Amino acid sequence: MLPKINKNSAGFTVMELVVVLGVFSIVVILVTDIFFIITRSQRSLVASQAVQRDMRFVMESIAKDVQQGLIDYDYYQSQVPTIDLKDPLTGQVLAQSVLALLDNTGRTVRYRFVEAQAGQPASLEISRGSSGTWDPLLSDDVILVAVRFYIVPSANPFLDSSSTNKQPRITITLSGQAIPTLGTSLPATFFLQTTALTRSYLR
């Protein structure tokens, strides 16, 4: 005698399969979206860390040159560097886009900020000695926003004994962004500032 088959336990109905497949599809879509969000966030974080690392390295390099050398005040007297900021009342130069230094051997060291032009991003460049060649300091992964050099005092304090006894110092400000990756929002702008004093005192 054959056993009776319970029709209620024979299998899934078509409607049940449709519901299960729909729920499964929603879960897969949600998991995929979360994965891509995490991946984009991680890429953005890695890019931001790389930008900050490059910017800190550049700031430390400039500060080291300032500490080991002297401000080339003669350059600012004989040249007409790009002036970014001027005091509207006194006309005193507050910020320069070119930093002119002399190293401990008397060799010239120049840093310059080149504004963005058509098809060319802004850049920060260095030139050492009399070769006249300029080399970029930041990698292509950094979008440079601005570089400013604040020189205090603006005139050579060692020319005569009546000048104010101020140790020359330079405040450097640097701002930049990471190159935006696909699917991410506008990257944050990182701002760094440091002040370095020349160690040599000529009196």
trRosetta pair geometry for C-beta under 8 A, 3 or more apart (Angstrom, degrees):
i j d omega theta_ij theta_ji phi_ij phi_ji
5 10 6.9 58 161 -87 113 98
6 9 4.7 40 93 25 113 103
6 10 7.4 -156 97 -44 60 74
7 10 5.5 -21 -156 -22 44 122
12 16 4.4 -127 -167 85 97 127
12 17 5.3 112 127 -54 131 87
12 20 7.7 -40 -157 -2 152 139
13 16 4.8 99 55 5 76 102
13 17 7.2 -140 96 -3 42 86
14 17 5.7 -55 -151 36 34 112
14 18 6.4 36 152 -21 66 105
15 18 5.6 -53 -149 34 32 113
15 19 6.4 32 153 -18 65 105
16 19 5.7 -54 -148 36 32 111
16 20 6.3 31 155 -18 66 107
17 20 5.8 -56 -145 38 31 110
17 21 6.2 29 157 -16 66 108
18 21 5.9 -57 -146 40 27 109
18 22 6.3 30 155 -22 63 108
19 22 5.7 -56 -149 35 29 113
19 23 6.4 26 156 -15 65 105
20 23 5.9 -55 -148 38 30 108
20 24 6.2 30 153 -19 65 109
21 24 5.6 -54 -143 39 31 113
21 25 6.2 35 156 -23 65 105
22 25 5.8 -53 -148 33 29 111
22 26 6.6 29 154 -18 63 104
23 26 5.8 -54 -151 34 32 111
23 27 6.5 32 153 -18 65 106
24 27 5.8 -56 -150 36 32 111
24 28 6.4 31 153 -19 66 106
25 28 5.7 -54 -147 36 32 111
25 29 6.3 32 155 -19 65 106
26 29 5.8 -55 -148 36 31 111
26 30 6.3 29 155 -17 65 107
27 30 5.8 -57 -148 38 30 110
27 31 6.2 28 156 -17 66 108
28 31 5.9 -57 -145 39 29 109
28 32 6.2 30 156 -20 64 109
29 32 5.8 -57 -147 37 28 112
29 33 6.3 29 155 -19 64 106
30 33 5.8 -53 -147 35 30 110
30 34 6.4 30 155 -17 64 106
31 34 5.7 -55 -149 37 31 111
31 35 6.3 36 152 -23 64 105
32 35 5.6 -53 -150 33 31 114
32 36 6.5 25 155 -14 65 105
33 36 6.0 -58 -149 39 31 106
33 37 6.2 32 154 -20 66 107
34 37 5.7 -54 -146 36 31 113
34 38 6.3 29 157 -17 65 106
35 38 6.0 -58 -150 38 28 108
35 39 6.3 28 153 -20 64 109
36 39 5.5 -52 -143 37 34 114
36 40 6.3 33 157 -18 66 104
36 183 7.6 -67 162 153 110 163
37 40 6.0 -55 -147 37 28 107
37 41 6.3 27 154 -18 63 109
38 41 5.7 -56 -146 38 30 112
38 42 6.2 31 155 -21 65 106
39 42 5.8 -55 -148 35 29 111
39 43 6.4 28 154 -17 64 105
40 43 5.7 -54 -148 37 32 110
40 44 6.2 32 154 -19 66 107
40 181 6.7 -176 -148 97 80 123
40 182 8.0 -107 -117 86 108 62
40 183 5.3 -96 -111 100 142 115
40 184 5.5 177 178 -73 111 93
41 44 5.7 -55 -147 38 31 112
41 45 6.2 32 154 -20 65 107
42 45 5.7 -54 -147 36 31 112
42 46 6.3 31 155 -18 65 105
43 46 5.8 -54 -147 37 31 110
43 47 6.3 29 155 -17 65 107
43 181 5.1 -21 125 16 128 177
43 184 7.5 -134 86 -50 107 138
44 47 5.8 -56 -147 38 30 110
44 48 6.3 30 154 -20 64 107
44 178 7.4 141 -155 87 61 147
44 181 6.2 -129 -75 28 73 121
44 184 5.1 152 -80 -130 123 151
44 187 7.1 -171 -152 -107 98 93
45 48 5.7 -54 -146 36 30 111
45 49 6.4 30 156 -18 64 106
46 49 5.8 -55 -149 37 30 111
46 50 6.4 31 153 -20 64 106
47 50 5.7 -55 -149 35 32 112
47 51 6.5 33 153 -20 65 104
47 141 6.8 -143 -148 178 88 118
47 178 3.9 109 142 -172 106 144
47 179 6.8 -110 -163 52 136 68
47 181 6.6 -174 -24 -33 154 114
47 187 7.3 -87 110 -115 124 140
48 51 5.7 -52 -149 34 33 111
48 52 6.4 29 155 -15 65 106
48 178 5.3 -94 -80 -24 52 143
48 187 6.9 -176 -84 -159 93 112
48 188 6.9 34 -121 48 125 105
48 190 7.4 139 -161 -52 85 127
49 52 5.8 -55 -146 39 32 109
49 53 6.2 35 154 -22 65 108
50 53 5.6 -54 -146 36 30 114
50 54 6.4 29 156 -17 65 105
50 139 7.7 -57 157 57 110 142
50 141 5.9 -20 119 114 130 147
50 178 7.1 94 64 -113 94 114
51 54 5.9 -56 -149 37 30 108
51 55 6.2 25 156 -16 65 110
51 141 6.7 -129 -77 121 79 97
51 142 5.2 133 -129 -105 87 89
51 176 5.9 -155 -174 108 113 111
51 177 6.9 -45 -150 160 160 18
51 178 4.5 -119 -35 -73 138 84
51 190 6.1 151 121 17 116 143
52 55 5.8 -57 -143 40 30 110
52 56 6.2 31 158 -19 65 107
52 190 5.6 -141 -88 -151 83 163
53 56 6.0 -55 -146 36 27 109
53 57 6.4 29 154 -21 62 107
54 57 5.7 -56 -150 34 31 113
54 58 6.5 29 154 -18 65 105
54 138 5.5 89 153 -140 127 81
54 139 5.6 -107 -114 13 151 101
54 141 7.4 153 -17 71 155 102
54 142 5.5 -127 88 -52 146 138
55 58 5.8 -53 -149 36 33 110
55 59 6.4 34 153 -19 65 106
55 138 7.4 18 -81 -112 62 117
55 142 7.0 151 -58 -132 89 144
55 174 5.6 173 -161 119 105 129
55 176 5.7 -168 -82 35 126 126
55 190 6.3 -179 22 106 164 127
55 192 5.3 158 145 0 119 143
56 59 5.6 -54 -146 37 33 112
56 60 6.3 32 156 -18 66 106
56 192 6.7 -164 -83 -119 61 156
57 60 5.9 -57 -149 37 29 110
57 61 6.4 31 153 -21 64 106
58 61 5.7 -55 -149 34 32 113
58 62 6.5 28 156 -16 66 105
58 124 6.7 68 -165 99 147 147
58 137 5.0 93 -120 147 115 124
58 138 6.2 -27 -59 -73 146 85
58 174 6.7 152 93 -134 122 168
59 62 6.0 -56 -148 37 30 107
59 63 6.2 28 155 -17 65 110
59 172 6.2 171 -134 97 83 131
59 174 6.0 -134 -74 17 101 141
59 192 5.4 -101 -60 133 149 137
59 194 5.2 112 178 11 118 133
60 63 5.7 -55 -142 40 30 111
60 64 6.2 35 156 -24 64 106
61 64 5.8 -54 -150 33 28 113
61 65 6.7 27 153 -16 62 104
61 137 7.4 -162 71 -152 147 123
62 65 5.8 -56 -153 35 34 110
62 66 6.4 33 150 -20 67 105
62 99 7.1 57 -154 81 116 164
62 111 6.1 17 -116 -65 111 163
62 172 5.6 96 108 -83 144 168
62 196 7.4 -175 119 8 77 148
63 66 5.6 -53 -149 35 34 113
63 67 6.3 32 155 -19 67 107
63 172 7.1 -124 -65 20 82 135
63 194 5.5 -49 -74 120 132 137
63 196 4.0 172 -144 -69 79 139
64 67 5.8 -55 -144 37 30 109
64 68 6.2 10 163 -3 65 114
64 196 8.0 -96 -32 -136 22 153
65 68 6.3 -68 -140 48 26 98
65 69 5.6 -10 171 11 65 125
65 101 5.6 113 147 93 108 167
65 103 6.8 -68 -151 -96 85 88
65 109 5.5 -141 -169 133 134 159
66 69 6.6 -80 -133 52 18 90
66 71 7.8 18 -140 -68 84 80
66 101 6.5 -117 -95 -106 55 140
66 170 5.2 -127 -128 39 145 125
66 196 3.9 108 83 106 136 130
66 197 7.5 126 136 70 109 9
66 198 6.1 -102 167 -76 72 69
67 196 5.4 -94 -51 -176 85 114
67 197 6.9 51 -106 74 74 52
67 198 6.7 178 -125 -121 27 34
67 199 5.4 49 -177 -26 70 104
68 103 6.6 4 113 -151 102 76
68 104 5.5 -69 162 -36 90 111
68 199 6.9 8 -93 23 31 120
69 101 4.7 79 105 171 143 112
69 102 5.3 177 -176 86 110 47
69 103 4.5 -72 -94 -111 120 35
69 104 6.1 -116 -93 -44 64 59
69 109 6.4 -142 -49 27 176 133
69 198 6.7 -74 90 -128 47 103
69 200 7.7 -47 165 7 19 124
70 101 6.7 146 76 -161 40 72
70 102 4.7 -12 59 57 94 100
70 168 7.5 76 -156 58 66 146
70 198 5.5 68 -112 -149 50 147
70 200 5.7 -51 -75 58 98 132
70 202 7.9 51 -120 -47 136 121
71 100 7.1 74 -170 87 64 74
71 101 6.3 -56 -110 -108 37 65
71 102 7.8 9 90 16 8 84
71 151 6.3 118 -140 -147 146 121
71 156 7.8 -167 90 -100 108 75
71 168 5.0 -121 3 163 129 153
71 170 7.0 152 -86 -54 116 116
71 198 6.4 -110 -17 -47 84 142
72 75 4.2 52 118 -6 111 116
72 76 7.5 140 104 -10 71 82
72 100 4.0 -87 60 136 113 102
72 101 5.8 -177 -13 -118 97 7
72 102 5.0 116 -75 -33 94 90
72 108 6.6 27 -74 -127 158 87
73 76 5.8 -57 -159 37 46 107
73 77 6.5 44 147 -20 72 106
73 155 6.8 75 -153 -164 130 41
73 156 3.9 171 87 -64 175 102
74 77 5.5 -58 -150 38 38 112
74 78 6.0 14 161 -5 73 113
75 78 6.4 -71 -142 46 25 95
75 79 5.4 -12 175 12 68 122
75 81 7.7 47 140 -42 99 122
75 98 8.0 -122 141 124 129 121
75 100 3.7 -111 66 162 158 168
75 108 7.9 115 -72 -137 131 117
76 79 6.6 -57 -110 53 24 90
76 81 6.6 -52 -116 8 73 121
76 96 7.6 -82 -107 -98 118 149
76 100 6.5 -167 -42 38 82 135
76 151 7.8 -139 -62 68 159 164
76 154 7.8 -133 140 179 157 75
79 98 7.9 -64 112 87 143 153
79 100 7.8 143 34 -58 140 152
81 96 5.6 28 113 -155 139 108
81 97 6.7 -172 162 56 104 76
81 98 4.2 -123 -145 36 132 125
81 100 7.7 -138 -62 -27 145 116
82 96 7.5 115 79 -165 63 63
82 97 4.4 -22 83 42 111 127
82 98 6.6 112 36 -16 82 99
83 86 6.1 38 152 -55 129 100
83 93 5.5 -103 -135 -128 118 108
83 95 7.5 120 -168 81 62 61
83 96 6.7 -46 -113 -109 56 60
83 97 7.6 -147 -90 3 12 92
84 94 7.9 -89 81 78 82 84
84 95 4.5 -49 67 97 111 110
84 96 6.9 159 11 -124 97 9
84 97 5.4 114 -42 -47 110 95
84 148 6.0 -113 70 -116 158 97
85 93 7.5 107 85 -168 62 56
85 94 4.1 -57 107 68 108 111
85 95 4.1 54 31 27 108 106
85 148 7.4 24 1 -142 120 129
86 91 6.1 -13 178 -153 117 41
86 92 7.0 157 -159 77 70 34
86 93 5.9 -43 -105 -105 77 47
86 94 6.3 175 -106 6 19 92
87 90 4.5 11 98 47 131 90
87 91 6.4 -45 71 11 83 13
87 92 4.6 19 22 50 124 84
87 93 8.0 -88 3 -37 83 8
87 94 5.8 117 -45 -48 78 110
88 91 7.9 22 -158 -69 16 48
92 154 5.9 176 -169 7 99 160
93 96 6.6 41 159 -64 127 86
93 151 7.8 13 104 49 109 103
93 154 5.5 142 59 -142 92 138
94 150 6.4 -23 165 -125 65 95
95 148 4.4 -29 -161 -165 132 109
95 149 6.5 129 -163 63 70 43
95 150 5.3 -42 -98 -83 75 73
96 99 6.6 135 95 -73 119 56
96 148 7.6 120 57 -165 39 60
96 149 4.7 -39 66 70 89 102
96 150 7.8 163 16 -84 75 27
96 151 6.3 15 4 -7 123 113
97 112 6.4 48 135 -158 81 69
97 113 4.4 -102 -165 53 91 102
97 115 8.0 -32 -151 -43 154 88
97 147 6.9 96 -142 86 71 88
97 148 7.3 -50 -89 -112 59 50
97 149 7.2 155 -100 19 12 98
98 110 6.6 -19 -169 -165 97 97
98 111 7.0 159 -158 85 48 55
98 112 4.7 -6 -107 -104 80 87
98 113 7.6 -132 -66 21 47 70
98 149 7.3 -85 81 33 22 139
99 110 7.0 153 80 -157 59 46
99 111 4.1 6 50 54 107 104
99 112 7.5 -155 24 -69 65 46
99 149 4.3 179 -75 -107 100 164
99 151 7.8 158 -123 -66 79 111
99 170 6.8 73 -135 -160 121 151
99 172 7.7 -14 -72 -98 150 107
100 108 7.2 -36 -161 -158 84 98
100 109 7.8 139 -163 80 39 56
100 110 5.8 -7 -107 -107 64 81
101 108 7.4 131 80 -163 52 51
101 109 4.2 -25 73 68 102 103
101 110 7.4 -173 29 -75 73 37
101 111 7.8 35 2 -1 109 94
102 106 5.7 -16 -175 -142 115 37
102 107 7.0 144 -157 67 65 31
102 108 6.3 -40 -101 -99 65 48
102 109 7.0 167 -98 17 14 87
103 106 7.2 -46 67 24 66 16
103 107 5.0 -8 38 58 111 86
103 108 8.0 -90 1 -20 84 2
103 109 5.5 88 -45 -28 94 122
103 128 7.9 25 -25 -145 134 101
104 200 8.0 159 -109 -51 82 131
107 128 6.6 37 139 -179 122 82
107 129 5.2 -31 -169 -89 117 67
108 127 7.7 -4 115 109 101 93
108 128 7.4 167 92 -155 61 39
108 129 6.5 125 54 -111 79 11
108 130 6.8 86 34 -68 118 64
109 126 7.3 -19 -170 -165 82 98
109 127 7.6 163 -155 85 39 54
109 128 5.5 -3 -109 -110 74 75
110 126 6.9 152 85 -156 57 49
110 127 4.5 -4 57 56 106 97
110 128 7.8 -161 26 -72 69 36
111 124 6.9 -1 -173 -176 97 92
111 125 7.3 161 -153 84 52 46
111 126 5.5 -19 -100 -100 70 75
111 137 7.8 7 -135 -35 100 147
111 149 7.3 131 84 -63 116 140
112 124 7.5 174 87 -151 40 52
112 125 5.4 -16 60 61 86 93
112 127 7.7 14 3 2 108 105
112 134 7.2 -48 44 -133 117 133
113 122 7.1 4 -179 -178 86 107
113 123 7.7 174 -153 89 48 42
113 124 5.6 -20 -102 -102 69 75
113 144 7.7 -159 -146 154 96 137
113 146 7.3 41 -173 -167 151 47
113 147 3.8 -173 -87 60 133 113
113 148 7.7 -32 -5 -65 158 36
114 117 8.0 -51 156 -14 98 104
114 122 6.2 173 90 -155 64 59
114 123 4.9 1 52 56 110 84
114 124 7.7 -166 18 -78 77 27
114 125 6.4 33 -13 -2 115 115
115 122 5.7 -41 -154 -109 28 99
116 120 6.5 179 -156 97 58 66
116 121 5.4 -35 -115 -155 101 36
116 122 4.2 -61 -51 -47 80 79
117 120 4.6 13 60 55 88 108
120 123 7.9 -58 163 -16 98 112
121 143 6.5 -108 -157 -135 137 70
121 144 6.8 120 150 36 104 89
122 143 7.9 72 46 180 96 60
122 144 4.3 -119 96 86 103 105
122 145 7.2 115 57 -103 149 7
122 146 7.7 -34 157 -79 164 37
123 136 5.4 -72 -168 -118 122 103
123 138 7.2 -159 -147 44 68 103
123 144 6.2 139 -96 27 24 149
124 136 7.1 90 72 -155 54 66
124 137 4.8 -52 101 43 99 117
124 138 5.7 71 43 -7 105 108
124 144 6.0 176 -20 -123 95 155
124 147 5.3 100 -96 -42 115 159
124 174 7.6 -6 -69 -128 157 113
125 134 4.1 30 163 175 136 109
125 135 6.3 149 -157 70 83 30
125 136 5.6 -51 -99 -93 77 45
125 137 6.6 -174 -106 -13 23 90
126 134 7.0 147 67 -153 27 66
126 135 5.6 -30 61 61 81 86
126 137 5.6 84 -15 -65 108 108
127 131 7.1 -151 -166 66 93 88
127 132 6.8 -6 -158 -147 137 17
127 133 6.3 162 -125 80 94 43
127 134 4.9 -50 -65 -93 103 66
127 135 7.4 142 -82 12 53 74
128 131 7.4 26 79 24 58 112
138 142 4.4 -79 167 60 125 139
138 144 6.2 141 49 -64 158 113
138 176 7.1 -164 -147 -111 159 162
139 142 5.7 101 64 0 70 98
141 178 6.6 -14 159 -145 89 73
141 179 5.7 -104 -156 2 56 111
142 176 4.9 4 -177 170 103 143
142 177 7.5 134 -164 68 58 38
142 178 7.1 -48 -110 -102 50 45
142 179 7.8 -91 -66 -32 11 83
143 176 6.0 155 79 -167 51 80
143 177 4.3 -21 63 65 110 91
143 178 7.1 12 13 95 95 5
143 179 6.1 127 -36 -78 103 62
143 187 7.8 133 32 62 126 131
144 147 6.9 -22 -175 -32 119 102
144 175 7.9 106 -167 87 56 55
144 176 5.0 -39 -109 -105 45 104
145 175 4.2 -51 65 106 121 99
145 176 5.5 -166 3 -91 86 38
145 177 6.4 80 -47 -13 109 93
145 189 5.9 28 -37 -143 159 118
146 173 7.3 -2 110 112 99 101
146 174 7.7 -171 93 -142 57 33
146 175 5.1 21 47 45 83 107
147 172 7.5 -17 -166 -168 86 88
147 173 7.1 167 -151 87 40 61
147 174 5.4 8 -109 -107 80 74
147 175 7.9 -157 -69 27 48 64
148 172 7.3 161 83 -154 56 43
148 173 4.6 5 51 51 100 104
149 170 5.9 -20 -167 -167 91 112
149 171 7.6 148 -160 76 41 51
149 172 5.9 -9 -106 -104 68 73
150 170 6.7 146 74 -161 54 55
150 171 4.1 -9 57 57 113 100
150 172 7.7 -152 23 -67 76 30
150 173 7.5 49 -11 -8 106 101
151 154 5.8 101 95 -108 97 56
151 168 7.3 -12 -169 -164 85 100
151 170 5.5 -15 -101 -106 64 85
152 166 7.1 -91 145 158 82 138
152 168 7.1 162 91 -150 48 54
152 169 5.4 -14 66 63 95 85
152 170 7.5 172 24 -86 70 36
152 171 7.4 33 2 -5 112 98
153 156 8.0 -149 84 -47 106 3
153 157 5.3 103 36 -55 130 107
153 164 6.8 121 -56 67 151 118
153 166 5.1 99 -26 78 109 144
153 168 6.8 -85 29 -104 65 74
155 159 7.8 -47 151 -3 99 130
155 163 7.9 -132 105 -137 105 128
156 159 5.0 93 100 -39 110 100
156 163 7.7 -52 112 -135 60 168
157 163 4.7 172 -160 139 59 130
157 164 5.9 -71 -136 73 115 70
157 165 7.0 125 163 -123 128 22
157 166 5.0 -155 -91 53 164 84
157 168 6.7 -171 18 -59 114 86
158 163 7.0 -100 -50 64 14 147
158 202 4.2 36 -144 73 152 125
158 203 6.1 -149 -129 -49 92 91
159 163 6.0 98 48 -36 80 143
160 163 5.6 120 65 -19 68 97
161 203 7.7 119 -109 -134 73 125
165 203 7.3 -86 -124 39 96 159
167 197 5.4 28 131 -162 120 120
167 198 6.8 -157 175 58 87 79
167 201 6.5 -55 -111 -97 96 103
168 197 7.1 139 89 -153 50 66
168 198 4.9 20 73 16 100 121
169 195 5.8 26 168 178 119 100
169 196 6.7 175 -155 89 76 37
169 197 4.5 -37 -98 -96 94 71
169 198 7.3 -140 -83 3 45 71
170 195 7.0 174 88 -149 39 60
170 196 5.7 -13 59 60 87 84
171 193 6.7 6 -179 -172 96 98
171 194 7.3 -177 -148 95 58 34
171 195 4.5 -25 -97 -97 77 88
172 193 6.9 172 87 -147 53 52
172 194 5.6 -6 54 59 96 79
172 195 7.6 172 15 -87 67 37
172 196 7.3 11 -3 7 110 103
173 191 7.1 -12 -169 -169 94 91
173 192 7.3 163 -154 87 48 52
173 193 4.8 -10 -104 -101 76 91
174 191 7.5 156 85 -154 48 46
174 192 4.8 -12 62 62 95 98
174 193 7.5 177 22 -76 67 46
175 189 5.6 20 -180 172 108 107
175 190 6.6 173 -148 86 59 48
175 191 4.6 -11 -100 -102 96 73
175 192 7.4 177 -78 21 48 64
176 189 7.2 167 86 -153 16 70
176 190 5.9 -21 64 57 67 93
177 180 8.0 -10 148 -46 119 78
177 187 4.7 130 -174 91 103 116
177 188 7.1 -180 -125 89 89 33
177 189 5.3 -50 -73 -100 96 62
177 190 7.1 154 -89 11 42 80
178 187 4.6 -146 56 -156 84 161
179 187 7.6 79 79 -10 8 150
180 184 5.6 -157 -166 77 86 103
180 185 7.7 -111 -137 106 121 23
180 186 6.4 -60 -86 -124 136 37
180 187 5.3 -152 -81 -24 77 100
181 184 4.9 58 63 7 80 126
184 187 7.2 40 123 -69 124 78
198 201 8.0 144 107 -67 94 56
